[in-house]
Amino acid sequence: MLSLPTLTSLVLAAASAVMTLNSGDFSSGGTIPTAFMATDCGGQNRSPGLVWANAPKNAKSFALVMHDPDAPIAGGFDHWVVYNLPAATHELAVNAKLSANQLGTTSRNTADYYGPCPPPGPPHHYTLTLYALDLAHIDTSMPLTASQLEQRIAGHVLARAVLRATAGRP
């Protein structure tokens, strides 16, 4: 039988294990390097490397959305929509190669990564949101947009982690 102090310590330790999302390519709140920007903006359009930790043990898959709320279009711009990442996945390599059933449609209407390409002026803010899901697979005959994905996963999100960064052009 566990003592009350031991039980309290275990509960606090479990509560402090918040899912995290990080990149070795830029820090949280930092600047996204040019290599990860769209070729239209002088970049190489490479997706950043990402790593996550402390996902819920009962997660069956992961999904990810990269969004620019500052884009000059209604609702902002979705740069990357990813889903059906297996539960054993805890990272995406730089320039990740994903299958067709893992890539959703960006605001550019393509199923791929489209790097930041803000207009000249103040830097834009980019939010990468990782979702741990209780769904093993999201069935779809067509790539999902970010809003379609978010509708499909509503009620199935076990945890989320956010990584924020900026990118700009003079």
C-alpha positions in Angstrom: 0.0 0.0 0.0 1.3 3.4 -0.9 1.6 6.1 1.7 -0.3 9.4 1.1 3.0 11.4 0.5 4.2 8.8 -2.1 0.8 8.7 -3.8 0.7 12.5 -3.9 4.3 12.6 -5.5 3.2 10.1 -8.1 0.1 12.2 -9.0 2.1 15.4 -9.2 4.8 13.7 -11.4 2.1 12.4 -13.7 0.4 15.8 -13.9 3.8 17.5 -14.7 4.5 15.2 -17.6 3.0 17.6 -20.2 3.4 16.6 -23.9 6.1 18.8 -25.5 6.9 19.7 -29.1 10.4 21.0 -30.1 12.6 21.5 -33.1 16.4 21.3 -33.4 16.1 23.8 -36.2 14.6 26.7 -34.3 13.7 27.4 -30.7 10.2 28.1 -29.3 9.6 31.7 -29.9 12.5 31.9 -32.2 12.9 32.5 -35.9 12.3 29.9 -38.6 15.5 29.7 -40.7 15.3 30.5 -44.4 15.9 26.9 -45.4 12.5 26.0 -44.1 10.7 28.9 -45.9 9.0 28.4 -49.3 11.1 28.6 -52.5 9.0 31.6 -53.5 10.6 33.4 -50.5 14.2 32.3 -51.1 14.0 29.1 -49.0 14.4 25.5 -49.8 10.8 24.5 -48.7 12.2 21.9 -46.3 9.9 20.9 -43.4 11.6 21.3 -40.0 12.7 18.4 -37.9 10.4 18.0 -34.9 10.5 15.8 -31.8 7.9 15.3 -29.1 7.9 13.8 -25.7 5.5 12.9 -22.8 2.7 11.8 -25.1 -0.2 10.0 -23.3 0.5 6.3 -23.1 -2.9 5.5 -24.6 -2.3 7.7 -27.7 -3.0 5.7 -30.9 -1.8 8.3 -33.4 -0.7 11.9 -33.9 -1.7 14.8 -36.1 0.1 18.1 -36.7 -1.0 21.5 -38.2 1.3 24.4 -39.0 -0.7 27.6 -39.1 0.0 31.3 -39.8 -2.8 33.4 -38.2 -1.2 36.6 -39.6 -1.7 35.7 -43.3 -3.7 38.3 -45.2 -6.5 35.8 -45.9 -9.6 35.0 -43.9 -8.8 32.4 -41.2 -5.0 32.6 -41.8 -2.9 30.1 -43.8 -2.3 26.4 -43.1 1.2 25.4 -44.2 1.3 21.8 -43.2 -1.4 19.3 -42.3 -0.3 15.9 -41.2 -2.2 13.0 -39.7 -2.1 9.2 -39.3 1.3 9.3 -37.6 1.6 6.0 -35.7 1.7 6.0 -31.9 5.3 4.8 -31.9 6.3 8.0 -33.8 8.0 10.7 -31.7 9.7 12.7 -34.3 9.7 13.9 -37.9 13.0 14.3 -39.7 14.0 17.4 -41.6 12.2 17.3 -45.0 10.1 14.4 -43.8 8.9 12.0 -46.4 5.3 11.2 -45.6 2.8 9.0 -47.4 -0.3 10.3 -49.2 -2.6 9.1 -46.4 -0.6 11.2 -43.9 -0.7 14.5 -45.7 -3.6 16.9 -45.7 -4.2 19.9 -47.9 -2.5 23.3 -47.2 -4.2 26.6 -47.9 -2.3 26.6 -51.2 -4.5 23.5 -52.0 -1.6 21.1 -52.2 -1.0 18.0 -50.0 2.6 18.7 -48.9 4.6 21.1 -46.8 4.6 24.7 -47.9 7.0 26.7 -46.0 6.5 30.2 -44.6 6.3 33.0 -47.2 5.0 36.1 -45.5 4.8 39.3 -47.5 7.5 41.9 -46.8 6.9 43.7 -43.6 6.6 42.6 -40.0 7.3 38.9 -39.2 4.4 36.5 -39.2 3.7 34.1 -36.3 3.6 30.4 -37.0 2.0 27.8 -34.7 2.8 24.1 -35.0 0.2 22.2 -33.0 0.7 18.5 -32.3 -2.3 16.4 -31.3 -2.2 13.0 -29.5 -5.3 11.1 -30.5 -7.3 8.2 -29.3 -7.8 7.3 -33.0 -5.5 4.8 -34.7 -6.3 6.0 -38.2 -8.3 8.7 -39.9 -10.0 7.3 -42.9 -10.4 9.7 -45.8 -10.6 9.3 -49.6 -9.2 12.8 -50.1 -6.6 14.8 -48.2 -8.2 16.8 -45.4 -7.8 20.5 -44.8 -6.8 21.7 -41.3 -10.4 22.6 -40.5 -11.7 19.2 -41.7 -9.0 17.4 -39.7 -9.9 19.5 -36.6 -13.6 18.5 -37.1 -12.7 14.8 -37.4 -10.5 14.8 -34.3 -12.9 16.8 -32.1 -13.5 14.7 -29.0 -10.5 12.4 -29.7 -7.6 14.7 -28.6 -5.9 13.3 -25.5 -3.2 16.0 -25.4 -1.8 18.8 -27.5 1.6 20.5 -27.7 2.4 23.8 -29.4 5.6 25.2 -30.8 5.6 28.8 -31.9 8.0 30.7 -34.1 8.2 33.7 -36.4 9.4 34.3 -40.0 9.6 37.4 -42.0 11.0 39.1 -45.1 12.4 42.7 -45.3 
